[in-house]
């Protein structure tokens, strides 16, 4: 709610926060039910926070460079690339942070055993990433060119969709290996 006060990009922000509303549903539900594992809840909550920050600045204008310089973490010459890479961070985080929640859903709703649930979560990340990029592409068809560019944050990169999907793939693959190693360790212990 705080990020919607005096919006910087009021026309684009409403469309951005459709995703926020969808992310809040399982979080709010779990506050009362407390059924989700902590890793799933924390991952979903962290991803939601990253998305809310991105929605505030419509991703392309998140001032992470300015923040890093003002906090003294880096000097002004550290960031050479003029592109704002915040959206890339969020796509990578999509693969990592939503993975535990999707494993939980596969186990709870579809009653899958751990190895199958982990593989299905990995597939769901790839599918979700592709569907989102297709959604962005469809928006470019129905919106004006300026509005579409503001929303999807390509920033002049014709390979933006492929790079975003590759980062989600990388993040979810890291989690796939983590879960597989943990499962193998637990099986060996028993």
Buried (B, 14 or more C-beta within 10 A) or exposed (E): EEBBEEBEBEEBBEBBBEBBEEBBEBBEEBEEEEEBBEBBBBBBBBBBEBBBBBBBBBBBBBEBBEEBBEEEEEEEEEBEEEBBBBBBBBBBBBBBBBBBBBBBBBBEEEEBEBEEBBBBBBBBBBEBBBEBBEEBEEBBEEBEEEBBBBBBBBBEEEEBBEBBBBBBBBBBBBBBEBBBEEBEEEEEEE
